[in-house]
Amino acid sequence: MKRALVSVSDKTNLVPFVKRLVELGYEIISTGGTKKALEEAGMKVISIDEVTGFKEILEGRVKTLHPMVHGGLLAKREDVNHQQQVKENNIEYIDLVCVNLYPFAKTIQNPEATHEDKIENIDIGGPSMLRSAAKNFNDVTVIVDAADYDLVISEIEANQNTTLKTRQMLAGKVFNHTAAYDAMIAKYFNDINGIEFPPTLTVTYDLKQGLRYGENPHQKAAFYQSLQQPSYSVVNSQQLHGKELSYNNIADANAALEILQEFEGSAAVAVKHMNPCGVGLGITIEEAYEKAYQADPVSIFGGIVALNQEVSKELAEKLHQLFLEIVIAPSFSAEALEILMQKKNIRLLVTDMSQRLQPGMKLSSVKGGLLVQELDTLQVKESELECVTEAQPTEEDLKQLLFGFNVCKHVKSNAITLVKNDMTIGVGAGQMNRVGSAKIALEQAGELANGAYLASDAFFPMADTVELAAKYGIKAIIQPGGSIKDQDSIDACNKHGICMVFTKVRHFKH
């Protein structure tokens, strides 16, 4: 008679699964709450201490860590020496293991859980049984996911056992699962010990969805989510309507949210290919969107729009006039949804926008390695600015300069942004030299550049950007400062009557 060892924290669909195993001729071994649940369902269950001949001890910390269990799991059925040792030690084979682990992830996310609660939810026996069974997949079926119950039952019904291919697949699933479990525990200890960059970095993500392709149709791709999903994120958003998100959609939506988080009042952001093509602030969200649209009515076509207030009927009517890939907001009115859903492909996402500028780490892959850094959530305050020119800024000047600098932070380096009246009017992104980015932004702004504000993500290595800005009538400039030739730029500003302030903070974005 075959034996199955069943011990699960998540009891979803457990009873019908085990009932079918019993009907198919399996004896059931179990522990604790699982044993109780099965017995209450009317099934005969063998207690684990009947198998080991040893009562569980240390508040249940030790109950399955025993040769009678692991010998029954690890013994090679076709190995004569193994057969002899099993017989000599009165060990009985265990043919199926169904185990899922103490809910460590759920526990650490509970704000009321104590450190002791979290430590007690580190499973030891469960991973040991799973690993033993998975290692011996030639002879043992191991299940860690309730989604596999039906597959296992169907194969046993058809063949009196699972297939080797299935057992190998399930074994791989186990090692992925236990590796992720250990990674979560390692991160918890790194966090409480204040270790930001451990000697060995182990990270774990769960598959959220497969993607049709990556940046281009010939590239395979998938979307994964971390255990601790920030509420303010694409991964934690809810899609109300539209086609499935693509790789580029997700990247662009993330970029839009990163820009939007800089602003507290009504704000609208339009993104195209990871760069802002329009950012607007207003008294109302409708006014903010109109400014973001007017900033670049050409580039917004086919782009992403992110808004930090509910989309109204009035705003939806304006959005409906454009081809947009995504609109993301904290909510949509019923009338707005009715209007926007007339286009079957537009993706409508809602995201909790109550928590902005959350700290965290950014991971970027390089060939053969991984770069890890803190997220750039630093915001320069007005009190930290240093005016270095004869022309002094007004309160309105400082407001516009900080607005431009906060947008510039999210433009690919070398970056220049031009702003005026709480809206971007020119964006120069990703050029190999700063004056090249300035030319793009200034040419885009055209006559609007007169009296506008220029922001740079890094210092000016020479005075050429100032000289170019002067030709277009720029009123004030904000930049980090710190170049050995800062005085050249200061002198040029003084010559043209331009106000310039230093932030002493740069925002490279590679």
C-alpha positions as CSV (number, residue, x, y, z in Angstrom):
1,M,0.0,0.0,0.0
2,K,1.4,3.4,-1.0
3,R,1.8,6.2,1.6
4,A,1.4,9.9,1.3
5,L,2.6,12.4,3.8
6,V,0.4,15.5,3.9
7,S,1.2,18.6,6.0
8,V,0.0,22.0,4.7
9,S,-0.6,25.5,6.0
10,D,-2.7,26.4,3.0
11,K,-5.6,23.9,3.1
12,T,-7.2,25.0,-0.2
13,N,-8.9,22.0,-1.8
14,L,-7.0,19.7,0.5
15,V,-9.9,17.5,1.7
16,P,-11.2,16.4,-1.8
17,F,-7.6,15.8,-2.9
18,V,-6.7,13.6,0.0
19,K,-10.1,11.8,-0.3
20,R,-9.2,10.8,-3.9
21,L,-5.8,9.6,-2.7
22,V,-7.5,7.4,-0.1
23,E,-9.9,6.0,-2.8
24,L,-6.8,5.3,-4.9
25,G,-5.2,3.2,-2.2
26,Y,-3.0,5.6,-0.3
27,E,-2.4,5.6,3.4
28,I,-2.2,9.1,4.8
29,I,0.4,10.3,7.3
30,S,-0.1,13.8,8.7
31,T,0.6,16.3,11.5
32,G,-1.0,18.9,13.6
33,G,-3.8,21.0,12.1
34,T,-3.7,19.1,8.8
35,K,-4.3,15.8,10.6
36,K,-7.2,17.4,12.5
37,A,-8.8,18.7,9.4
38,L,-8.6,15.4,7.6
39,E,-10.0,13.5,10.6
40,E,-12.8,15.9,10.9
41,A,-13.6,15.1,7.2
42,G,-13.9,11.5,8.2
43,M,-10.6,10.1,7.0
44,K,-8.3,7.7,8.8
45,V,-4.9,9.4,9.3
46,I,-1.6,8.0,10.7
47,S,0.1,10.4,13.1
48,I,3.7,11.3,12.3
49,D,4.8,10.1,15.7
50,E,3.4,6.7,14.9
51,V,5.8,6.6,12.0
52,T,8.8,8.0,13.9
53,G,8.1,6.4,17.2
54,F,9.1,9.7,18.7
55,K,6.7,12.4,20.1
56,E,7.0,15.8,18.6
57,I,9.0,18.1,20.9
58,L,10.1,21.7,21.3
59,E,6.6,23.2,20.6
60,G,6.5,21.2,17.3
61,R,9.8,22.5,16.1
62,V,11.0,18.8,15.9
63,K,8.5,16.3,14.5
64,T,9.4,15.2,11.0
65,L,13.2,15.5,11.2
66,H,13.7,11.8,11.6
67,P,15.3,8.9,9.7
68,M,11.9,7.1,9.5
69,V,10.6,10.0,7.5
70,H,13.6,11.0,5.4
71,G,14.7,7.4,4.9
72,G,11.3,6.7,3.5
73,L,11.6,9.7,1.2
74,L,15.2,9.4,0.1
75,A,15.6,5.6,-0.4
76,K,16.2,4.6,-4.0
77,R,13.6,2.0,-4.7
78,E,15.8,0.1,-7.3
79,D,19.0,0.2,-5.2
80,V,19.7,-3.1,-3.5
81,N,21.8,-1.6,-0.7
82,H,19.1,1.0,-0.1
83,Q,16.5,-1.8,0.0
84,Q,18.5,-3.7,2.6
85,Q,19.1,-0.7,4.8
86,V,15.4,0.2,4.7
87,K,14.5,-3.3,5.7
88,E,17.1,-3.5,8.5
89,N,15.7,-0.2,10.0
90,N,12.0,-1.0,9.6
91,I,11.6,2.0,7.4
92,E,8.5,2.2,5.2
93,Y,8.6,4.1,1.9
94,I,6.7,7.4,1.5
95,D,5.6,7.7,-2.1
96,L,4.0,11.1,-2.1
97,V,4.6,14.3,-0.2
98,C,2.2,17.2,-0.1
99,V,3.6,20.1,1.9
100,N,3.4,23.8,1.9
101,L,5.3,26.0,4.3
102,Y,4.6,28.1,7.3
103,P,3.3,31.5,6.1
104,F,6.5,33.5,6.6
105,A,5.7,36.0,3.9
106,K,2.2,36.7,5.2
107,T,3.6,37.0,8.8
108,I,6.3,39.6,7.9
109,Q,3.7,41.7,6.1
110,N,1.5,41.8,9.2
111,P,2.3,45.1,11.0
112,E,1.1,43.5,14.3
113,A,3.5,40.5,14.1
114,T,6.4,40.5,16.5
115,H,9.9,39.5,15.8
116,E,9.3,36.3,17.7
117,D,6.1,35.6,15.5
118,K,8.2,36.0,12.4
119,I,11.0,33.7,13.6
120,E,8.4,31.0,14.6
121,N,7.1,31.1,11.1
122,I,10.4,30.0,9.6
123,D,9.6,26.5,8.5
124,I,12.4,23.9,9.0
125,G,10.8,20.5,8.7
126,G,8.6,21.4,5.7
127,P,11.5,22.5,3.4
128,S,13.5,19.5,4.5
129,M,10.8,17.0,3.5
130,L,10.2,18.9,0.2
131,R,13.8,18.8,-0.7
132,S,14.2,15.1,0.2
133,A,11.2,14.2,-1.8
134,A,12.2,16.4,-4.7
135,K,15.8,15.0,-4.8
136,N,14.3,11.5,-5.1
137,F,11.8,12.4,-7.8
138,N,12.5,9.2,-9.6
139,D,10.4,7.5,-6.9
140,V,8.5,10.1,-5.0
141,T,5.8,12.6,-6.1
142,V,6.1,16.0,-4.4
143,I,3.5,18.7,-4.3
144,V,4.0,22.2,-3.0
145,D,1.2,23.9,-5.0
146,A,-2.5,23.1,-4.7
147,A,-2.9,23.9,-8.4
148,D,-1.1,20.6,-9.1
149,Y,-3.6,18.4,-7.2
150,D,-5.8,17.7,-10.3
151,L,-2.8,16.8,-12.4
152,V,-1.4,14.3,-9.9
153,I,-4.8,12.7,-9.3
154,S,-5.5,12.3,-13.0
155,E,-2.1,10.6,-13.7
156,I,-2.5,8.3,-10.7
157,E,-6.0,7.4,-11.9
158,A,-4.6,6.7,-15.4
159,N,-1.3,5.0,-14.6
160,Q,-1.4,4.1,-10.9
161,N,1.4,6.6,-10.5
162,T,2.5,10.0,-11.8
163,T,4.8,10.0,-14.8
164,L,8.6,10.6,-14.4
165,K,8.2,13.8,-16.5
166,T,5.6,15.2,-14.1
167,R,7.6,14.2,-11.0
168,Q,10.7,15.9,-12.4
169,M,8.6,19.0,-13.1
170,L,7.2,19.0,-9.6
171,A,10.6,18.6,-8.2
172,G,11.9,21.7,-10.0
173,K,8.9,23.6,-8.7
174,V,9.8,22.6,-5.2
175,F,13.4,23.9,-5.5
176,N,12.2,27.2,-6.9
177,H,9.7,27.5,-4.0
178,T,12.2,26.7,-1.3
179,A,14.8,29.0,-2.8
180,A,12.3,31.8,-2.8
181,Y,11.3,31.0,0.8
182,D,14.9,31.1,1.9
183,A,15.5,34.4,-0.1
184,M,12.6,36.0,1.8
185,I,14.1,34.9,5.1
186,A,17.6,36.1,4.2
187,K,16.1,39.5,3.2
188,Y,14.3,39.8,6.5
189,F,17.5,39.2,8.4
190,N,19.5,41.6,6.2
191,D,16.9,44.3,6.8
192,I,16.8,43.9,10.6
193,N,20.6,43.8,10.7
194,G,20.9,46.9,8.5
195,I,22.8,45.1,5.7
196,E,22.0,46.9,2.4
197,F,24.4,45.1,0.2
198,P,25.1,41.6,1.5
199,P,28.1,39.6,0.2
200,T,25.6,37.3,-1.6
201,L,22.4,38.9,-3.0
202,T,19.5,36.5,-3.3
203,V,16.3,38.0,-4.6
204,T,12.9,36.4,-5.4
205,Y,10.0,37.5,-7.6
206,D,6.8,35.7,-8.5
207,L,5.5,35.5,-12.0
208,K,2.7,38.0,-12.4
209,Q,2.0,37.4,-16.1
210,G,3.6,36.2,-19.3
211,L,4.1,38.8,-22.0
212,R,3.6,38.3,-25.7
213,Y,7.1,39.6,-26.3
214,G,9.7,42.1,-24.9
215,E,10.8,45.4,-26.3
216,N,10.6,43.9,-29.8
217,P,8.6,40.9,-31.1
218,H,11.7,38.7,-31.4
219,Q,12.4,38.9,-27.7
220,K,10.7,36.7,-25.1
221,A,9.6,38.4,-21.9
222,A,7.6,38.0,-18.6
223,F,6.5,40.3,-15.8
224,Y,7.5,39.4,-12.2
225,Q,6.4,41.0,-8.9
226,S,8.2,41.2,-5.6
227,L,6.7,40.0,-2.4
228,Q,6.6,43.5,-0.9
229,Q,4.7,45.3,-3.7
230,P,4.5,49.1,-3.1
231,S,0.9,50.2,-3.3
232,Y,2.1,53.0,-5.6
233,S,3.2,50.9,-8.5
234,V,2.3,49.4,-11.8
235,V,2.6,45.9,-10.4
236,N,0.0,46.7,-7.7
237,S,-2.4,48.5,-10.1
238,Q,-5.7,47.1,-11.3
239,Q,-6.5,47.0,-15.0
240,L,-10.1,48.0,-15.6
241,H,-10.1,47.8,-19.4
242,G,-8.1,47.2,-22.5
243,K,-5.6,44.9,-24.0
244,E,-3.0,43.0,-22.0
245,L,-0.1,45.2,-20.9
246,S,3.1,44.8,-23.0
247,Y,6.7,45.0,-21.9
248,N,7.0,48.6,-23.1
249,N,3.7,49.6,-21.6
250,I,4.8,48.4,-18.2
251,A,8.1,50.2,-18.5
252,D,6.5,53.5,-19.7
253,A,3.7,53.3,-17.0
254,N,6.4,52.9,-14.3
255,A,8.3,55.9,-15.7
256,A,5.1,58.0,-15.6
257,L,4.4,57.1,-12.0
258,E,7.9,57.9,-11.0
259,I,7.5,61.4,-12.4
260,L,4.0,61.9,-11.0
261,Q,5.2,61.0,-7.5
262,E,7.2,64.3,-7.4
263,F,4.0,66.4,-7.2
264,E,1.4,66.9,-4.5
265,G,-1.1,69.1,-6.2
266,S,-3.1,68.3,-9.4
267,A,-0.6,66.9,-11.9
268,A,-0.6,65.2,-15.2
269,V,2.3,63.4,-16.9
270,A,2.6,62.2,-20.5
271,V,5.3,59.7,-21.3
272,K,6.7,58.4,-24.5
273,H,9.5,55.9,-24.6
274,M,10.4,56.3,-20.9
275,N,10.8,60.1,-21.2
276,P,8.2,62.8,-20.3
277,C,6.9,64.5,-23.3
278,G,4.6,66.7,-21.2
279,V,4.1,67.5,-17.6
280,G,1.5,70.0,-16.3
281,L,0.4,71.3,-12.9
282,G,-2.9,73.0,-12.3
283,I,-5.6,74.0,-9.8
284,T,-7.7,71.2,-11.3
285,I,-6.7,67.9,-12.8
286,E,-8.4,69.0,-16.1
287,E,-6.1,72.1,-16.2
288,A,-3.0,70.0,-15.4
289,Y,-3.8,67.6,-18.2
290,E,-4.4,70.4,-20.7
291,K,-0.9,71.8,-19.9
292,A,0.6,68.3,-20.3
293,Y,-1.1,67.9,-23.6
294,Q,-0.2,71.4,-24.9
295,A,3.5,70.8,-23.9
296,D,3.9,68.4,-26.8
297,P,0.6,67.6,-28.7
298,V,2.6,65.6,-31.3
299,S,4.6,63.3,-29.0
300,I,1.7,62.4,-26.7
301,F,0.1,60.5,-29.5
302,G,0.4,56.8,-28.7
303,G,1.8,57.6,-25.3
304,I,1.0,57.0,-21.6
305,V,-0.9,59.5,-19.5
306,A,-0.7,59.4,-15.7
307,L,-2.9,61.6,-13.4
308,N,-2.9,61.9,-9.7
309,Q,-6.6,62.6,-9.3
310,E,-9.9,61.0,-10.4
311,V,-10.6,61.1,-14.1
312,S,-13.8,63.1,-14.6
313,K,-16.3,63.0,-17.5
314,E,-14.8,66.3,-18.8
315,L,-11.3,64.9,-18.7
316,A,-12.3,61.6,-20.3
317,E,-13.8,63.4,-23.2
318,K,-10.5,65.1,-23.9
319,L,-8.5,61.9,-23.4
320,H,-10.9,60.1,-25.8
321,Q,-9.9,62.4,-28.6
322,L,-6.4,60.9,-28.6
323,F,-4.9,57.5,-29.3
324,L,-3.3,56.6,-26.0
325,E,-1.8,53.3,-24.9
326,I,-2.6,53.7,-21.2
327,V,-4.4,56.1,-18.8
328,I,-3.4,55.5,-15.2
329,A,-5.1,57.3,-12.3
330,P,-6.3,56.7,-8.7
331,S,-9.9,56.3,-10.0
332,F,-12.3,57.0,-12.8
333,S,-15.8,58.3,-12.5
334,A,-18.5,56.0,-13.9
335,E,-19.1,58.5,-16.8
336,A,-15.4,58.6,-17.6
337,L,-15.2,54.8,-17.8
338,E,-18.2,54.7,-20.1
339,I,-16.5,57.2,-22.4
340,L,-13.0,55.7,-22.4
341,M,-14.1,52.1,-22.7
342,Q,-15.6,52.9,-26.1
343,K,-12.1,52.2,-27.4
344,K,-11.5,48.5,-26.8
345,N,-7.7,48.6,-26.7
346,I,-6.9,51.5,-24.4
347,R,-5.6,50.2,-21.1
348,L,-7.2,51.8,-18.0
349,L,-5.3,51.3,-14.8
350,V,-6.1,52.4,-11.2
351,T,-3.3,52.7,-8.7
352,D,-3.3,53.7,-5.0
353,M,-1.5,57.1,-5.0
354,S,-1.6,57.7,-1.3
355,Q,2.1,56.6,-0.7
356,R,4.6,58.5,-2.8
357,L,8.4,58.6,-2.8
358,Q,8.7,55.2,-1.1
359,P,12.3,54.1,-0.5
360,G,13.7,51.0,-2.1
361,M,16.3,49.5,-4.3
362,K,16.7,49.6,-8.0
363,L,18.1,46.5,-9.7
364,S,19.6,46.8,-13.2
365,S,21.0,43.9,-15.1
366,V,24.3,44.0,-17.0
367,K,25.8,41.1,-18.8
368,G,26.9,38.7,-16.2
369,G,26.0,40.9,-13.3
370,L,23.6,43.1,-11.5
371,L,23.8,46.8,-10.5
372,V,21.9,47.7,-7.3
373,Q,21.3,51.2,-6.0
374,E,18.8,53.1,-3.9
375,L,15.9,54.6,-5.8
376,D,16.4,58.3,-6.4
377,T,13.7,59.8,-4.2
378,L,15.7,62.8,-3.1
379,Q,13.8,66.1,-3.6
380,V,15.7,69.4,-3.4
381,K,14.1,71.9,-1.1
382,E,13.9,75.6,-1.8
383,S,16.0,76.4,1.3
384,E,18.8,74.3,-0.1
385,L,19.2,76.3,-3.3
386,E,22.1,78.7,-3.7
387,C,21.8,81.7,-6.1
388,V,25.2,82.3,-7.7
389,T,24.4,85.3,-9.9
390,E,23.7,89.0,-9.6
391,A,20.1,88.5,-10.8
392,Q,18.1,87.1,-7.8
393,P,15.1,84.8,-8.1
394,T,11.6,85.6,-7.0
395,E,9.4,83.2,-5.2
396,E,7.7,82.3,-8.5
397,D,11.1,81.8,-10.1
398,L,12.1,79.3,-7.4
399,K,8.8,77.5,-7.8
400,Q,9.2,77.1,-11.5
401,L,12.9,76.2,-11.3
402,L,12.2,73.4,-8.8
403,F,9.3,72.2,-10.9
404,G,11.7,72.0,-13.9
405,F,14.4,70.3,-11.9
406,N,12.0,67.6,-10.6
407,V,11.0,66.8,-14.1
408,C,14.6,66.9,-15.4
409,K,15.4,64.2,-12.8
410,H,13.3,61.7,-14.8
411,V,14.7,62.6,-18.3
412,K,17.4,60.4,-19.7
413,S,20.8,62.0,-19.4
414,N,22.1,64.3,-20.7
415,A,18.9,66.1,-19.8
416,I,17.6,69.6,-20.2
417,T,14.0,70.6,-19.5
418,L,12.3,74.0,-20.1
419,V,9.2,75.0,-18.1
420,K,6.9,78.0,-18.0
421,N,3.6,78.5,-16.1
422,D,3.7,75.1,-14.5
423,M,4.2,73.1,-17.7
424,T,7.0,71.8,-19.7
425,I,7.6,73.5,-23.0
426,G,10.8,71.7,-24.1
427,V,12.6,68.4,-23.3
428,G,16.0,67.5,-24.5
429,A,16.9,63.9,-23.6
430,G,19.7,61.4,-23.9
431,Q,22.2,63.4,-25.9
432,M,25.9,62.8,-25.8
433,N,26.6,66.4,-24.8
434,R,24.6,68.9,-22.7
435,V,24.4,71.6,-25.3
436,G,22.9,69.1,-27.7
437,S,20.1,68.4,-25.3
438,A,19.6,72.2,-24.8
439,K,19.3,72.7,-28.5
440,I,16.5,70.1,-28.8
441,A,14.6,71.6,-25.8
442,L,15.0,75.2,-26.9
443,E,14.1,74.5,-30.5
444,Q,11.0,72.6,-29.3
445,A,9.9,75.5,-27.1
446,G,10.6,78.1,-29.8
447,E,9.2,81.5,-28.9
448,L,7.8,80.2,-25.7
449,A,11.4,79.9,-24.4
450,N,11.4,83.7,-23.9
451,G,11.0,84.2,-20.2
452,A,11.1,80.5,-19.4
453,Y,13.1,78.4,-17.0
454,L,15.9,75.9,-17.9
455,A,16.8,72.9,-15.7
456,S,19.8,70.6,-16.2
457,D,20.3,67.3,-14.5
458,A,24.1,67.8,-14.1
459,F,26.5,70.7,-14.1
460,F,27.6,72.8,-17.1
461,P,31.2,71.9,-18.1
462,M,31.4,75.1,-20.0
463,A,29.4,78.3,-20.7
464,D,28.0,77.2,-24.1
465,T,24.6,76.1,-22.7
466,V,24.1,79.5,-21.0
467,E,25.0,81.3,-24.2
468,L,22.5,79.3,-26.1
469,A,19.8,79.8,-23.5
470,A,20.4,83.6,-23.6
471,K,19.7,83.6,-27.4
472,Y,16.2,82.2,-26.6
473,G,15.5,84.6,-23.8
474,I,15.7,82.1,-20.9
475,K,15.0,84.0,-17.6
476,A,16.5,81.6,-15.0
477,I,18.5,78.4,-14.8
478,I,18.8,75.6,-12.2
479,Q,21.6,73.2,-12.3
480,P,23.7,71.2,-9.7
481,G,26.9,73.2,-10.0
482,G,30.3,71.7,-9.2
483,S,32.2,72.1,-12.4
484,I,35.7,73.4,-12.3
485,K,34.4,76.0,-14.9
486,D,31.3,77.0,-12.9
487,Q,32.6,80.6,-13.0
488,D,32.4,80.7,-16.8
489,S,28.7,79.9,-16.6
490,I,28.1,82.3,-13.8
491,D,29.9,85.1,-15.8
492,A,27.8,84.3,-18.8
493,C,24.6,84.5,-16.8
494,N,25.6,87.8,-15.3
495,K,26.5,89.1,-18.8
496,H,23.0,88.3,-20.0
497,G,21.0,89.1,-16.9
498,I,20.0,85.5,-16.3
499,C,19.4,84.3,-12.7
500,M,21.1,80.9,-11.9
501,V,20.8,78.7,-8.8
502,F,22.8,75.7,-7.8
503,T,21.2,72.6,-6.2
504,K,24.4,70.9,-5.3
505,V,22.6,67.6,-6.2
506,R,22.7,65.9,-9.6
507,H,20.2,63.5,-11.1
508,F,21.9,61.4,-13.7
509,K,19.6,58.9,-15.3
510,H,21.4,56.3,-17.5
